[in-house]
Amino acid sequence: MKRWIWILILIVVLIGGFFGFRAYRASQLRGALEDLQTVEASTGSLTGTVGATGTVRANQATILTFQTSGTVESVSIGMGDQVIVGDELARLKETSLSAQVIMAQADLVTAQRALDDLLYSVQASAMAQRALAQAQDALDDANYIRTVRQEGNRASQATLDATRADLILAERDVEQAQAMFDRVAGRPEDDPTRAFALSNLSAARQRRDSIQRNLNWYIGQPSETEQALLDADVALAEAQLTDALREWERVKDGPDPMDVAAAEARVAAAQATVELASVKAPFEGTITSVEVKPGGQVNPGTVAVGLADLSRLLVDVDISEVDINRVQVGQPVILNFDAVVDREFQGEVVEIGITGVVVQGVVNFKVTVELIDPDEAIKPGMTAAVNIIVSEIENVLLVPNRAVRLLDGERVVYVLEQGELEPVRIELGISSDTHSEVIGGELRDGDLIVLNPPSFLFEHGQGPGFFGR
């Protein structure tokens, strides 16, 4: 009997607790309703953005250093000065420079003169033309000599006939001189008549032998050695003509580009050595720092001047692979700076990285943004909040991002209807910082959306009709 009493008591307690808990929760929710913030669901325009942060940098910046040792003679610029390409910013005393740098001045003059001679002198082409003509003449002579010394080419028929006739006459003269000498040969050697006859005989023999040799040469042919020498003379003349022609081709239309390049290289080398005595601006920009003063001692690598091209200010940001395909060159950008309160700056996407970089397992792509309307308040090194406008749509149903909750794996917003909260399923499209596009679900234009629904609703998965419907 007692057991049934205890069971009855337990049932009464449970029923009382249930209704008590419901009453407590109802009072809790009624109290929460008093603090609800609501807004009507409505259509409007939405700007989709991709956000990131980055650091402002100049279009181009560099730190200029000295490349040799010496004493600073002059510093011709100050902080904030504008310079153009080639402006001298600082110079070292000539007396403090090494001998190599000082002698480079003379080397530069010599190299420049040689380059000018190469570019503007016509002497080289005139000499090459003359050498070409002389080489052609030498080849013609060598070919002629080799030709006329071949068998059958040494004399004409008339020359052969005349030489043979001369030889007959010479032989007769020898016979007559021999006969005259024979008549006086017995006289003493110092006899004038005998001496005269012997002289005539010797002269007649020499003339005959000379004519014979000529005739033998006219009808003969060169020996192997003579032929080799003739061929070698022709080959040498041909080689000299080839060299002369190549030289003429090289200079006839002006100096050889390779010679000019070599001469220019010598000028550039000497110029580079001379310019070690100074620091010059490599591009147009603004002086951002001056680290040396006249009289100071410097060594190779000593920092002299900071230079930056501030004509364009850029911000590099990392965009996730999830968003990178929504970003395109030319898209507008809104930038905010901690250093410039309550003001927005305009920008534009000017470059998108082709390859991603993995950082802690996340793939990011580098995107470069250019400020369109910078002023003196924006300086390189400042941190910028960048919002790239990737899309703009009109007349779409919008919900505040702060009202969206997750219920049973689905996105919902809580709608206040007849004093009760109802979860309404939604599907979202693009988003901005404050609102999202509704592309599907059960939300209707005009529904009263709760911005701050009680947390225990979506934490514990409470469904519709929780208020006792």
C-alpha positions in Angstrom: 0.0 0.0 0.0 2.7 2.4 0.8 4.4 1.6 -2.5 1.5 3.0 -4.5 1.4 6.1 -2.3 5.0 6.8 -3.1 4.4 6.3 -6.8 1.5 8.7 -6.7 3.5 11.2 -4.8 6.3 10.9 -7.5 3.9 11.4 -10.3 2.4 14.5 -8.7 5.9 15.9 -8.2 6.9 15.2 -11.8 3.7 16.8 -13.1 4.2 19.8 -10.9 7.8 20.1 -11.9 6.9 19.9 -15.6 4.3 22.6 -15.4 6.6 24.6 -13.1 9.5 24.3 -15.6 7.1 25.3 -18.4 5.9 28.3 -16.4 9.5 29.2 -15.6 10.6 29.0 -19.2 7.5 30.9 -20.4 8.3 33.6 -17.9 11.9 33.5 -19.0 10.9 33.9 -22.7 8.4 36.6 -21.9 11.2 38.4 -20.1 13.4 37.9 -23.2 10.7 39.2 -25.5 10.9 42.5 -23.7 14.6 42.9 -24.8 14.2 41.7 -28.4 15.5 43.8 -31.2 13.7 43.4 -34.5 13.8 44.6 -38.1 11.5 44.0 -41.0 12.8 41.8 -43.9 13.0 44.0 -46.9 14.5 44.2 -50.4 17.4 46.4 -51.3 20.8 46.6 -52.9 23.8 44.7 -51.7 27.5 45.1 -52.2 29.6 42.0 -51.9 33.1 42.4 -50.6 36.2 40.4 -49.9 38.1 41.8 -47.0 41.8 41.6 -45.9 44.4 43.7 -44.3 47.8 44.8 -45.7 50.5 47.4 -45.4 50.9 50.4 -47.6 54.1 50.5 -49.7 55.6 52.8 -52.3 55.5 52.0 -56.0 59.3 51.6 -55.8 61.7 52.1 -52.9 65.4 51.6 -52.4 68.3 52.2 -50.0 71.3 53.7 -51.7 74.8 52.9 -50.4 78.4 54.0 -51.2 80.4 51.5 -53.2 83.9 52.6 -52.3 85.7 54.2 -49.3 86.3 57.9 -48.9 85.4 61.1 -47.2 82.0 62.7 -47.9 82.5 66.0 -49.7 78.9 67.1 -50.2 75.3 66.1 -49.6 73.0 67.9 -52.0 69.6 66.8 -50.8 67.4 66.7 -47.7 64.4 64.8 -46.3 61.4 65.1 -48.5 63.2 66.5 -51.6 62.1 65.5 -55.0 64.7 64.1 -57.3 64.9 62.8 -60.9 66.9 60.0 -62.5 70.6 60.8 -62.5 70.5 63.6 -59.8 73.7 63.5 -57.7 72.7 63.1 -54.1 76.1 62.8 -52.4 79.8 62.9 -53.5 83.2 61.8 -52.0 86.3 64.0 -52.0 88.5 63.1 -55.0 91.7 63.1 -52.8 90.2 60.5 -50.5 89.4 58.0 -53.4 91.6 55.0 -54.3 94.0 55.3 -57.3 91.8 53.0 -59.3 88.9 55.4 -59.1 91.0 58.5 -59.9 92.7 56.8 -62.9 89.3 55.8 -64.2 88.8 59.5 -65.2 91.7 59.1 -67.7 90.5 55.7 -68.8 87.1 57.2 -69.5 88.5 59.9 -71.7 90.5 57.4 -73.7 87.7 55.0 -74.1 85.2 57.7 -75.1 87.7 59.0 -77.8 88.1 55.5 -79.1 84.4 55.0 -79.3 83.9 58.4 -81.1 86.6 57.4 -83.6 84.9 54.2 -84.3 81.5 55.8 -84.7 82.4 58.9 -86.7 85.8 58.2 -88.5 85.8 57.1 -92.2 89.4 56.2 -92.2 88.7 52.5 -91.4 86.4 52.1 -94.4 88.8 53.9 -96.8 91.7 51.7 -95.7 89.6 48.6 -96.0 88.5 49.6 -99.5 92.2 50.2 -100.6 93.3 46.9 -99.1 90.5 45.1 -101.0 91.7 46.6 -104.3 95.3 45.8 -103.6 94.4 42.2 -102.7 92.4 41.8 -105.9 95.4 43.1 -108.0 97.7 40.7 -106.2 95.4 37.8 -107.0 95.2 38.8 -110.6 99.0 39.0 -110.8 99.4 35.6 -109.2 96.9 34.0 -111.5 98.5 35.6 -114.6 102.0 34.4 -113.6 100.8 30.9 -113.0 99.0 30.8 -116.3 101.8 32.2 -118.5 104.3 29.8 -116.9 102.4 26.7 -118.0 103.6 24.7 -121.0 102.3 26.3 -124.3 101.6 29.6 -122.6 105.1 31.0 -122.2 105.5 32.5 -125.7 103.5 33.2 -128.8 104.4 31.4 -132.1 105.9 34.6 -133.4 108.2 34.7 -130.4 109.2 31.1 -130.9 109.9 31.7 -134.6 112.0 34.8 -133.8 113.9 33.0 -131.0 114.7 30.0 -133.3 115.9 32.4 -136.0 118.0 34.3 -133.5 119.5 30.9 -132.3 120.5 30.0 -135.9 122.2 33.4 -136.3 123.9 33.1 -133.0 125.2 29.6 -133.8 126.6 31.1 -137.1 128.3 33.9 -135.2 129.8 31.3 -132.9 131.2 29.4 -135.8 132.7 32.5 -137.4 134.2 33.6 -134.1 135.7 30.1 -133.6 137.2 30.2 -137.1 138.8 33.6 -136.4 140.2 32.5 -133.1 141.5 29.3 -134.5 143.7 31.3 -136.9 145.4 33.2 -134.0 145.2 30.6 -131.3 148.9 29.8 -131.6 150.0 33.3 -130.7 151.1 34.2 -127.2 148.3 34.8 -124.7 149.2 38.5 -124.4 148.9 39.0 -128.1 146.1 41.7 -128.7 144.8 40.1 -131.8 144.5 36.7 -130.1 142.8 38.3 -127.1 140.3 40.2 -129.3 139.4 37.0 -131.2 138.9 35.1 -127.9 136.6 37.9 -126.5 134.5 37.8 -129.6 134.2 34.0 -129.4 133.1 34.2 -125.7 130.5 36.8 -126.4 129.1 34.9 -129.3 128.8 31.7 -127.2 127.1 33.6 -124.3 124.5 35.2 -126.7 123.8 31.8 -128.3 123.4 30.1 -124.8 121.1 32.8 -123.6 118.9 32.5 -126.7 118.9 28.7 -126.2 117.9 29.0 -122.6 115.1 31.3 -123.6 113.9 28.9 -126.3 114.1 26.0 -123.8 112.0 28.0 -121.3 109.4 29.0 -123.9 108.8 25.4 -124.9 109.3 23.9 -121.5 106.9 23.4 -118.4 107.4 24.2 -114.7 108.9 21.6 -112.4 107.0 20.2 -109.5 108.6 22.7 -107.1 107.9 25.6 -109.4 104.3 24.5 -109.8 103.8 24.2 -106.1 105.2 27.7 -105.5 102.9 29.1 -108.2 99.9 27.4 -106.7 100.8 28.6 -103.2 101.2 32.2 -104.4 97.6 32.0 -105.9 96.2 30.4 -102.7 97.9 33.1 -100.5 96.5 35.9 -102.7 93.0 34.4 -102.6 93.2 34.2 -98.7 94.4 37.8 -98.5 91.5 38.8 -100.8 89.0 36.9 -98.6 90.3 38.7 -95.5 90.2 42.1 -97.2 86.7 41.4 -98.5 85.5 40.4 -95.0 87.0 43.5 -93.5 85.4 45.7 -96.2 82.0 44.1 -95.5 82.5 44.7 -91.8 83.1 48.4 -92.2 81.6 49.5 -95.5 78.2 50.3 -93.9 79.7 51.8 -90.7 81.4 50.4 -87.7 81.0 46.7 -86.8 78.2 46.5 -84.1 80.4 44.1 -82.1 83.3 46.6 -82.1 80.9 49.3 -81.1 79.6 47.1 -78.3 83.1 46.4 -77.1 84.0 50.1 -77.2 80.8 51.0 -75.3 81.5 48.4 -72.7 84.9 49.9 -72.1 83.3 53.3 -71.7 80.7 51.9 -69.4 83.3 50.2 -67.3 85.3 53.3 -66.9 82.1 55.4 -66.2 81.0 52.9 -63.6 84.3 53.2 -61.8 84.2 57.0 -62.0 80.7 57.0 -60.5 81.8 55.2 -57.5 82.7 58.6 -56.2 79.1 59.6 -56.0 75.6 58.4 -55.2 72.9 59.2 -57.8 69.2 58.7 -58.0 68.3 55.6 -60.0 64.7 56.7 -60.5 62.4 59.7 -59.8 61.1 59.9 -56.3 61.2 61.4 -52.8 64.1 61.4 -50.4 62.9 59.4 -47.4 66.2 59.4 -45.3 69.6 61.0 -45.3 72.2 59.0 -43.4 75.5 60.8 -44.1 77.0 64.3 -43.6 79.9 66.2 -45.2 83.2 65.1 -43.6 82.0 61.7 -42.7 84.0 58.6 -43.5 82.3 55.9 -45.5 83.1 52.4 -46.6 81.6 50.1 -49.3 78.0 49.4 -48.2 77.6 52.4 -46.0 74.0 53.6 -46.2 73.7 57.0 -47.8 70.1 57.9 -48.8 66.6 56.3 -48.8 64.6 57.0 -51.9 60.9 56.1 -52.7 58.6 56.7 -55.6 55.5 57.9 -53.9 53.6 58.7 -57.1 51.7 55.5 -56.5 50.8 53.9 -53.1 50.0 50.2 -53.1 48.7 47.7 -50.6 49.5 44.0 -50.9 46.9 41.7 -49.3 46.5 37.9 -49.1 43.2 36.6 -50.4 42.1 33.0 -49.6 41.7 30.5 -52.5 38.0 30.4 -51.6 37.6 34.1 -52.6 40.3 34.6 -55.2 38.2 33.7 -58.2 35.8 36.5 -57.3 38.5 39.1 -57.4 39.4 40.7 -60.8 41.7 43.4 -61.9 40.0 46.8 -62.1 37.5 46.1 -59.3 36.9 49.1 -56.9 38.3 48.9 -53.3 37.4 50.7 -50.1 40.3 51.2 -47.7 40.2 52.2 -44.1 43.2 53.2 -41.9 43.6 53.2 -38.1 45.7 56.3 -38.5 42.9 58.2 -40.4 39.7 58.0 -38.4 36.2 58.3 -39.9 37.4 58.4 -43.5 37.3 56.0 -46.4 39.8 55.9 -49.3 39.2 54.6 -52.7 41.3 52.1 -54.5 41.5 49.6 -57.4 42.8 46.1 -57.9 45.8 46.3 -60.2 47.4 42.9 -59.9 46.5 39.4 -58.9 49.0 36.7 -58.1 49.1 33.7 -60.5 50.3 31.1 -58.0 49.2 30.6 -54.4 51.3 30.4 -51.3 50.6 27.9 -48.5 50.7 29.4 -45.0 49.8 27.1 -42.1 47.8 24.9 -44.4 45.9 27.8 -46.0 46.4 28.7 -49.7 46.5 32.5 -50.2 47.0 34.6 -53.3 48.7 38.0 -53.4 46.5 40.8 -54.6 47.8 44.3 -55.1 45.6 47.3 -54.6 46.4 50.9 -55.7 45.1 53.9 -53.8 43.3 56.2 -56.1 42.9 59.2 -53.8 45.8 59.2 -51.3 46.8 62.3 -49.5 49.6 63.3 -47.1 47.9 61.4 -44.3 48.7 58.1 -45.9 52.3 57.0 -45.6 54.2 53.8 -46.5 54.1 51.3 -43.7 50.6 52.1 -42.4 48.1 49.2 -42.0 45.1 49.3 -44.2 41.8 47.4 -44.0 40.9 46.5 -47.5 37.5 45.6 -48.8 37.4 44.6 -52.5 33.9 45.1 -54.0 33.4 41.9 -56.0 29.7 42.3 -56.8 26.8 44.7 -56.6 23.1 43.6 -56.8 19.8 45.4 -56.7 16.2 44.6 -55.4 17.1 41.4 -53.5 15.7 40.2 -50.2 18.2 41.0 -47.4 18.8 39.8 -43.9 21.1 41.2 -41.3 24.1 38.9 -40.7 23.8 39.2 -37.0 20.3 37.6 -37.1 21.4 34.4 -38.8 21.6 31.3 -36.6 22.4 27.6 -37.2 19.6 25.2 -36.2 19.9 21.5 -36.9 22.5 22.1 -39.5 20.5 24.7 -41.4 20.7 28.5 -41.5 17.6 30.1 -39.9 16.4 33.5 -38.7 13.9 33.9 -35.9 10.7 35.7 -36.9 8.4 37.3 -34.3 4.8 36.4 -35.3 1.8 37.1 -33.0 4.1 37.4 -30.0 5.9 34.1 -30.6 9.3 33.3 -32.1 9.4 31.0 -35.2 12.6 29.8 -36.8 12.5 30.3 -40.6 14.9 28.4 -42.9 16.9 30.5 -45.4 19.5 30.0 -48.1 22.1 32.8 -48.5 23.9 34.2 -51.6 26.5 36.9 -51.5 27.3 38.8 -48.3 28.6 42.1 -47.2 29.9 43.1 -43.8 26.3 43.7 -42.5 23.8 41.9 -44.7 23.4 38.8 -46.9 21.3 38.0 -49.9 18.4 35.5 -49.4 18.2 33.2 -52.4 15.9 30.6 -51.0 13.9 29.4 -48.0 10.7 30.6 -46.3 11.4 34.2 -45.3 9.0 36.7 -46.8 9.3 40.5 -47.4 7.9 42.2 -44.3 8.6 39.4 -41.8 9.8 40.8 -38.5 13.3 39.4 -38.0 14.7 39.1 -34.5 18.2 40.4 -34.3 19.0 39.0 -30.8 16.9 35.8 -30.3 17.5 34.1 -26.9 20.6 32.0 -27.0 19.0 28.9 -25.4 16.7 28.6 -28.5 19.4 27.7 -30.9 21.8 26.3 -28.3 19.4 23.5 -27.4 17.7 23.1 -30.8 14.2 24.3 -29.7 11.8 24.1 -32.6 8.7 26.2 -33.6 5.8 26.6 -31.2 8.0 26.5 -28.2 5.7 29.1 -26.5 2.9 26.7 -26.1 1.3 26.7 -29.5 
